[in-house]
Amino acid sequence: MDEKLPRYFSGELGQSDTNELFNELKTNEPLRGEFVHMQNVYALSHLSKFSIDESEGRRSYQQFVQQIKIKKRHKVARLTLQYAATALILIASTFFATQYLLTDNGVITEVNTLVVPAGQRAHLTLQDGTSVWLNAHSTLTYPARFSGRSRRVTVSGEAYFKVAENLKKPFIVSTQNIEMKVLGTQFNVYSYPGTGCIRTDLVEGSLMVYSKESPQASVILKPNEQIVVKDGKMSLRKIQNSDYFLWKDGIYSFENERLLDIIEKLQLYYDVKIIIQDPDIFNMPYTGKFRQRDGIDEILRIIQKIQMFTIQKDIEKNVITISK
């Protein structure tokens, strides 16, 4: 294995050696394959633990594998992560599919897809130095190496970006029918399919948001602003809860949100169907924080102390029913 690869992924490789490495990757197919493999392992090693309970982690993993089989997805990569702090071995999982893309300057590069299962989160650093945090049940498609006049990635679900500045190569995030264009900034993208809502929150820098169908009708975000897209319409607002982005540290924060909306998000995060038989009792606003690793059962028990309700769980069907 080329000694430059481990030095590159550990951040010890200088700029001249990095340029030399990428020039060699263009013509050296075995080296290019090893680069992609190491990049995948690097992303896997940054998966956050799901729970301190080993059996619950294994159960979540098995559910994820079964879903992949049902959807006829590609090969699932496994990795057993050992955490010295807890002395527990946890099972985490992710899914990589590698494709080849011909960029606008004629260079062929590999494109990876990272899928984060329910109850997990992941953090990885892209080739340009951009950091990406992925929330539960989210997918990121990204090239092994950015080529051409832009840096483009695709997101489904939720992701937080800390984009490395490059004035010559704008960073473009594509999600459903919306795109975001930046040079260097920090922002959050919420775009789970089926929710009917896309939200972009700008934390730092400047961000251009536009529809793929009409890019000329763009909106420029300033720090502490968010764009919400519903029914094809964009609404500009101020960010209401700055603690919301703690999800990337494993904390789900809700501020003055309807319990009904919170439960809808929990369905996405933990990939469980929650049936509410009496929706009216969940219209009250709620403010609170939950640890992701506590899991859906514990979070519902905490909410149950505020708003009394009955919980029934069908483990086989992965359905939770809530009633008075």
ZITARA-V909422 format. One record per backbone hydrogen bond with DSSP energy under -0.5 kcal/mol. NH is the residue of the N-H (numbers start at 1). CO is the residue of the C=O. E is the energy in kcal/mol with one decimal. If there is no record, write none. Layout:
# ZITARA-V909422
nh = [NH	NH]
co = [CO	CO]
e = [E	E]
This chain:
# ZITARA-V909422
nh = [5	6	7	8	9	10	11	12	13	18	19	20	21	22	23	24	25	26	27	27	28	29	32	33	34	35	36	37	38	39	40	41	42	43	44	45	46	47	48	54	57	58	59	60	61	62	63	64	65	66	67	68	69	70	71	72	73	77	77	79	81	81	83	83	84	86	87	88	90	90	92	92	94	95	97	99	99	101	103	103	106	109	111	112	113	114	115	115	116	117	117	119	120	121	122	123	124	126	126	129	131	132	133	134	135	137	137	138	138	139	140	141	142	144	150	151	152	153	154	155	156	157	158	159	160	161	162	163	166	169	170	171	172	172	173	174	174	175	178	179	180	181	182	186	187	188	189	190	191	191	193	195	198	199	200	201	202	203	203	204	207	208	209	209	210	211	212	217	218	219	221	221	224	225	225	226	227	228	229	230	230	233	235	237	239	242	244	245	246	247	248	249	250	251	252	253	254	257	259	260	262	263	264	265	266	267	268	269	270	271	272	273	274	275	275	276	277	277	281	282	283	286	288	290	292	294	295	298	299	300	301	302	303	304	305	305	306	306	307	308	310	312	314	315	318	319	320	321	322	323]
co = [2	2	3	4	5	6	8	7	7	14	15	16	17	18	19	20	21	22	23	24	24	27	28	29	30	31	32	33	34	35	36	37	38	39	40	41	43	44	121	52	53	54	55	56	57	58	59	60	61	62	63	64	65	66	67	69	68	75	94	92	79	90	81	88	82	83	83	83	81	88	79	90	77	115	113	97	111	109	101	107	103	101	99	142	97	140	95	113	138	93	115	269	117	48	134	46	132	124	130	126	162	124	160	122	158	116	117	116	135	156	114	154	112	110	147	170	150	172	141	174	139	191	156	189	133	187	131	185	183	166	149	182	151	170	180	153	172	178	175	210	173	208	171	204	161	201	159	199	157	189	191	192	229	190	227	188	225	186	201	186	221	181	207	219	179	214	177	214	216	209	207	219	202	202	222	237	200	235	198	228	233	230	228	226	224	240	241	242	243	244	245	246	247	246	290	251	288	286	284	282	258	259	260	261	262	263	264	265	266	267	267	318	272	273	320	274	275	322	278	279	280	257	254	252	250	291	292	294	295	296	297	298	299	300	301	302	302	303	303	306	323	321	319	313	314	314	273	312	275	310]
e = [-1.3	-0.6	-1.1	-2.4	-2.2	-1.3	-1.2	-2.7	-1.0	-2.2	-2.4	-2.0	-2.3	-2.4	-1.9	-1.7	-1.8	-0.9	-0.5	-0.9	-2.2	-1.0	-2.2	-2.4	-2.0	-2.2	-2.2	-2.2	-2.5	-2.3	-2.3	-2.3	-2.4	-2.1	-2.5	-2.3	-1.2	-1.9	-3.2	-0.7	-1.9	-2.4	-2.2	-2.3	-2.1	-2.4	-2.1	-2.1	-2.4	-2.2	-2.2	-2.0	-2.0	-2.3	-2.2	-1.2	-2.5	-0.5	-1.1	-1.1	-0.6	-2.0	-0.5	-1.7	-0.6	-0.7	-1.7	-0.9	-2.4	-0.6	-1.4	-0.6	-1.4	-0.7	-0.6	-0.5	-2.3	-2.9	-0.8	-2.5	-2.1	-2.4	-2.7	-3.2	-0.7	-3.2	-0.9	-0.5	-3.1	-0.7	-0.6	-2.5	-1.5	-0.5	-2.0	-0.6	-2.3	-0.5	-3.2	-2.1	-2.2	-2.7	-2.5	-3.2	-2.4	-0.7	-0.7	-0.7	-0.7	-3.1	-2.5	-2.6	-2.7	-3.3	-0.5	-2.8	-0.6	-2.4	-2.2	-2.4	-2.3	-2.4	-0.5	-2.2	-2.4	-3.1	-2.6	-3.0	-1.1	-1.0	-0.6	-3.6	-3.6	-0.5	-2.5	-2.3	-0.5	-2.9	-2.7	-2.8	-2.3	-2.6	-2.7	-2.2	-1.8	-2.7	-3.1	-3.2	-4.2	-0.6	-0.5	-1.6	-1.7	-2.7	-2.5	-2.4	-2.9	-2.4	-0.6	-2.0	-1.2	-2.2	-0.5	-2.9	-2.4	-0.6	-2.5	-1.7	-1.3	-2.7	-3.5	-0.6	-2.5	-0.6	-1.3	-2.7	-2.5	-2.4	-3.2	-0.6	-2.2	-2.3	-2.2	-2.7	-2.1	-0.5	-1.5	-0.7	-2.0	-1.3	-1.5	-2.2	-1.8	-2.0	-3.3	-0.7	-2.9	-2.2	-1.9	-2.1	-2.3	-2.5	-1.6	-1.7	-2.2	-1.8	-1.1	-2.6	-2.2	-0.9	-1.1	-2.0	-0.6	-0.6	-3.2	-0.6	-0.7	-2.8	-1.5	-1.9	-1.2	-2.2	-2.4	-2.5	-3.0	-1.4	-1.4	-0.6	-1.9	-2.3	-1.8	-2.0	-2.3	-2.1	-0.7	-1.0	-0.5	-1.3	-2.5	-0.5	-3.8	-2.4	-3.3	-0.7	-1.0	-2.0	-3.0	-3.3	-3.3	-1.9]
